[in-house]
Amino acid sequence: MERLIVNDGIKKSKIPARLDLAQSGTGLVLGLFMWVHMCLVGSIVLGKGSFNFVAKTMELSFLSSTGHGYPSVVFFAVLGVFSLFIIHAALGVRKFPISWKEHTIIRSQMGMMKHSDTNLWYWQVVTGFIMFFLGSAHLFIMLTHPGQIDPYLSADRVFSSHMWPLYLVLLVCVELHGTIGLYRLCMKWGWFGGKDPVKSRKRLKMLKNRITIFLLSLGLIALLVFFIIGWRHSDRVGEPYNLGHITVIAGTAPDLSVVPGEPEANDHTISNEE
């Protein structure tokens, strides 16, 4: 009894709570980022021009006199996301079952409890483990090729570089992990709790399921479109997408249009009189 009293008087460390807070914060930022990222990538469904507009806007092309943008902006953005990704993974691995014995115990308890949120946590662990490898590969490619994001070059990676299996698995893991993670954050920190926690949980779970279905559907359609574009572009691998060819006269600012030879090609001549 004396030992219990002495131990009870020891000041407890706040580090685990702070690590949990950091894990929640990085997870929130990454989860919301992935939702936005999926919507931006999904712009390919609207056409190559739409995706190219999104890509160039992300490169701040509207601030560039040539209209080509600044790939360094993408580099630093990817570097920031990659850093958060590594930090979040390092914080999350603290709660992973690190041995087969622990994994067996957890699976056994899940079978007895049949608790849906515990099952969601397990799938979050599985998808997080897979994402650590596939996500790192994808982010490294983007980090080393920040200026190669356009309809054709991205489609070439999907089809000609045979990256579509990686993107397919990564898509499923990211959308499941992200939506489950954001749902569990709401449960953990009491966000959108409302007056009736049971009804709030059901509403949030329904919203989570709908968002997952929407993002997975959008991602699968976008991946299929990239695959088809890459297949049609396989005889010109490495050729970037441009809005066209122009002739510049008397120092006027250049603009982007369509590459000669494309069906939509339309040469323009710009002069000072225009």
C-alpha positions as CSV (number, residue, x, y, z in Angstrom):
1,M,0.0,0.0,0.0
2,E,2.9,2.4,0.8
3,R,4.4,1.7,-2.6
4,L,1.1,2.5,-4.3
5,I,0.8,5.8,-2.4
6,V,4.4,6.8,-3.3
7,N,4.0,5.9,-7.0
8,D,0.7,7.8,-7.1
9,G,2.5,10.9,-6.0
10,I,4.9,10.8,-8.9
11,K,4.3,13.6,-11.4
12,K,3.0,12.0,-14.6
13,S,4.6,12.9,-17.9
14,K,2.7,15.1,-20.4
15,I,4.7,13.8,-23.3
16,P,2.3,11.0,-24.4
17,A,-0.6,13.6,-24.5
18,R,1.5,16.0,-26.5
19,L,2.5,13.3,-28.9
20,D,-1.2,12.4,-29.3
21,L,-2.0,16.1,-30.0
22,A,0.8,16.3,-32.6
23,Q,-0.4,13.1,-34.2
24,S,-4.0,14.4,-34.4
25,G,-2.8,17.8,-35.8
26,T,-0.6,16.3,-38.5
27,G,-3.3,13.8,-39.4
28,L,-5.9,16.6,-39.7
29,V,-3.7,18.6,-42.0
30,L,-2.8,15.6,-44.2
31,G,-6.4,14.3,-44.3
32,L,-7.8,17.6,-45.4
33,F,-4.9,18.0,-47.9
34,M,-5.7,14.6,-49.4
35,W,-9.4,15.5,-49.9
36,V,-8.4,18.7,-51.8
37,H,-5.6,16.9,-53.7
38,M,-8.1,14.3,-54.9
39,C,-10.5,16.9,-56.1
40,L,-7.7,18.7,-58.0
41,V,-6.4,15.5,-59.6
42,G,-10.0,14.6,-60.4
43,S,-10.1,17.7,-62.7
44,I,-8.6,15.4,-65.4
45,V,-12.2,14.0,-65.7
46,L,-13.2,17.4,-67.1
47,G,-10.5,17.3,-69.8
48,K,-6.7,17.7,-70.3
49,G,-7.1,21.5,-70.4
50,S,-8.8,21.6,-67.0
51,F,-6.1,19.5,-65.4
52,N,-3.3,21.5,-67.1
53,F,-4.9,24.7,-65.8
54,V,-5.0,23.3,-62.2
55,A,-1.4,22.1,-62.5
56,K,-0.1,25.5,-63.8
57,T,-2.1,27.4,-61.3
58,M,-0.5,25.4,-58.5
59,E,2.9,26.4,-60.0
60,L,1.8,30.1,-59.9
61,S,1.9,30.4,-63.7
62,F,-0.2,33.6,-63.4
63,L,2.8,35.2,-61.8
64,S,5.2,34.1,-64.6
65,S,5.8,36.2,-67.7
66,T,6.2,33.0,-69.8
67,G,3.1,31.3,-68.3
68,H,5.2,28.2,-67.4
69,G,5.1,28.8,-63.6
70,Y,7.6,27.9,-61.0
71,P,8.2,24.2,-60.4
72,S,10.1,25.1,-57.2
73,V,6.7,26.0,-55.7
74,V,5.6,22.4,-56.2
75,F,9.0,21.1,-54.8
76,F,8.6,23.0,-51.5
77,A,4.9,22.1,-51.2
78,V,5.7,18.4,-51.7
79,L,8.6,18.7,-49.3
80,G,6.3,20.1,-46.6
81,V,3.7,17.4,-47.2
82,F,6.5,14.7,-47.2
83,S,7.8,16.1,-43.9
84,L,4.4,16.0,-42.3
85,F,3.8,12.5,-43.7
86,I,7.0,11.2,-42.0
87,I,6.3,12.9,-38.7
88,H,2.7,11.5,-38.7
89,A,3.9,8.0,-39.5
90,A,6.5,8.2,-36.8
91,L,3.9,9.3,-34.2
92,G,1.4,6.7,-35.4
93,V,3.7,3.7,-35.3
94,R,3.8,4.0,-31.5
95,K,0.3,2.4,-31.4
96,F,0.9,-0.2,-34.0
97,P,1.0,-3.9,-33.0
98,I,4.7,-4.5,-33.5
99,S,4.8,-8.2,-33.0
100,W,2.7,-11.1,-34.4
101,K,1.7,-12.0,-30.8
102,E,0.2,-8.5,-30.3
103,H,-1.5,-8.7,-33.6
104,T,-3.1,-12.0,-32.7
105,I,-4.3,-10.7,-29.4
106,I,-5.9,-7.6,-31.1
107,R,-7.6,-9.8,-33.8
108,S,-8.9,-12.1,-31.1
109,Q,-10.4,-9.2,-29.1
110,M,-11.9,-7.7,-32.2
111,G,-13.6,-11.0,-32.9
112,M,-15.1,-11.0,-29.4
113,M,-16.1,-7.4,-29.2
114,K,-17.4,-6.9,-32.8
115,H,-17.0,-3.2,-32.3
116,S,-17.2,-1.3,-35.5
117,D,-15.0,1.6,-34.5
118,T,-12.3,-0.8,-33.3
119,N,-12.5,-2.5,-36.7
120,L,-12.1,0.9,-38.4
121,W,-9.0,1.5,-36.2
122,Y,-7.5,-1.8,-37.4
123,W,-8.1,-0.9,-41.1
124,Q,-6.5,2.4,-40.4
125,V,-3.4,0.6,-39.1
126,V,-3.3,-1.7,-42.1
127,T,-3.7,1.1,-44.7
128,G,-1.2,3.3,-42.8
129,F,1.4,0.6,-43.0
130,I,0.9,0.2,-46.7
131,M,0.9,3.9,-47.3
132,F,4.2,4.4,-45.6
133,F,5.9,2.6,-48.5
134,L,3.7,3.5,-51.5
135,G,3.1,7.1,-50.3
136,S,6.9,7.6,-49.8
137,A,7.6,6.3,-53.4
138,H,4.9,8.6,-54.8
139,L,6.1,11.7,-52.9
140,F,9.7,11.0,-53.8
141,I,8.8,10.9,-57.5
142,M,7.0,14.3,-57.1
143,L,9.8,15.7,-55.1
144,T,12.4,14.9,-57.8
145,H,10.2,15.8,-60.8
146,P,8.3,18.9,-59.6
147,G,8.0,20.3,-63.1
148,Q,6.6,17.2,-64.8
149,I,3.0,17.5,-63.8
150,D,0.7,17.9,-66.8
151,P,-1.9,15.7,-68.6
152,Y,0.6,13.9,-70.8
153,L,3.6,13.5,-68.4
154,S,1.3,12.4,-65.6
155,A,-0.5,9.9,-67.9
156,D,2.9,8.6,-69.1
157,R,3.8,7.8,-65.5
158,V,0.5,5.9,-65.1
159,F,0.7,3.9,-68.3
160,S,4.1,3.8,-69.9
161,S,6.0,3.7,-66.6
162,H,3.6,1.1,-65.3
163,M,2.8,3.0,-62.1
164,W,-0.9,2.4,-62.2
165,P,-0.9,-0.6,-59.8
166,L,0.9,1.5,-57.2
167,Y,-1.5,4.4,-57.7
168,L,-4.5,2.0,-57.6
169,V,-3.5,0.5,-54.2
170,L,-2.4,3.9,-52.9
171,L,-5.7,5.5,-53.9
172,V,-7.7,2.9,-51.9
173,C,-5.4,3.1,-48.9
174,V,-5.3,6.9,-48.8
175,E,-9.0,7.4,-49.1
176,L,-9.8,4.8,-46.4
177,H,-7.1,5.9,-44.1
178,G,-7.9,9.6,-44.4
179,T,-11.7,9.4,-44.0
180,I,-11.4,6.9,-41.1
181,G,-8.8,9.1,-39.5
182,L,-10.8,12.3,-39.7
183,Y,-13.9,10.5,-38.4
184,R,-11.9,9.1,-35.4
185,L,-10.5,12.6,-34.7
186,C,-14.1,13.9,-34.4
187,M,-14.9,11.1,-32.0
188,K,-11.7,11.5,-30.0
189,W,-11.9,15.2,-29.5
190,G,-15.7,15.5,-29.4
191,W,-16.0,17.6,-32.5
192,F,-19.6,17.9,-33.9
193,G,-20.8,16.0,-30.8
194,G,-24.1,17.7,-30.5
195,K,-26.6,17.0,-27.7
196,D,-27.0,13.3,-28.6
197,P,-23.6,11.6,-29.0
198,V,-25.2,8.4,-30.4
199,K,-27.0,10.2,-33.2
200,S,-23.9,12.4,-33.9
201,R,-21.8,9.3,-34.2
202,K,-24.2,7.7,-36.7
203,R,-24.4,11.0,-38.7
204,L,-20.6,11.3,-38.8
205,K,-20.2,7.7,-39.8
206,M,-22.7,8.1,-42.6
207,L,-21.0,11.2,-43.8
208,K,-17.6,9.3,-43.7
209,N,-19.0,6.5,-45.8
210,R,-20.4,8.9,-48.4
211,I,-17.2,10.9,-48.7
212,T,-15.2,7.7,-49.0
213,I,-17.5,6.5,-51.9
214,F,-17.3,9.8,-53.6
215,L,-13.5,10.2,-53.4
216,L,-12.9,6.6,-54.4
217,S,-15.2,6.9,-57.4
218,L,-13.6,10.1,-58.5
219,G,-10.1,8.7,-58.0
220,L,-10.9,5.5,-59.9
221,I,-12.4,7.4,-62.8
222,A,-9.4,9.8,-62.9
223,L,-7.0,6.9,-62.9
224,L,-8.8,5.3,-65.8
225,V,-8.7,8.6,-67.7
226,F,-5.0,9.0,-67.1
227,F,-4.5,5.3,-68.2
228,I,-6.4,6.0,-71.5
229,I,-4.5,9.2,-72.2
230,G,-1.2,7.5,-71.5
231,W,-2.1,4.6,-73.8
232,R,-3.0,7.0,-76.6
233,H,0.2,9.0,-75.9
234,S,2.5,5.9,-75.7
235,D,4.1,6.7,-79.0
236,R,5.2,10.1,-77.7
237,V,6.3,9.3,-74.2
238,G,8.0,12.3,-72.5
239,E,6.4,14.9,-74.8
240,P,4.7,17.5,-72.5
241,Y,1.3,19.0,-73.0
242,N,1.2,22.6,-74.2
243,L,-1.6,24.9,-75.1
244,G,0.0,25.6,-78.5
245,H,2.6,27.3,-80.6
246,I,2.9,31.1,-81.0
247,T,5.0,33.5,-82.9
248,V,6.2,36.5,-80.8
249,I,6.8,39.9,-82.5
250,A,8.5,43.0,-81.3
251,G,9.0,41.9,-77.7
252,T,5.4,41.1,-76.8
253,A,4.8,38.8,-73.9
254,P,4.7,35.1,-75.0
255,D,1.6,33.1,-74.3
256,L,0.7,29.4,-74.3
257,S,-1.4,27.7,-76.9
258,V,-1.6,24.2,-78.6
259,V,1.4,22.2,-79.8
260,P,1.5,22.0,-83.7
261,G,0.2,18.8,-85.0
262,E,-2.5,18.5,-82.2
263,P,-6.1,18.5,-83.5
264,E,-6.8,21.6,-81.6
265,A,-3.6,23.4,-82.7
266,N,-4.1,27.1,-83.5
267,D,-1.1,29.2,-84.2
268,H,-1.2,32.8,-83.1
269,T,0.8,35.8,-84.0
270,I,1.0,38.6,-81.5
271,S,2.1,42.0,-82.4
272,N,2.3,45.4,-80.7
273,E,-0.8,46.6,-82.7
274,E,-3.0,44.0,-81.0
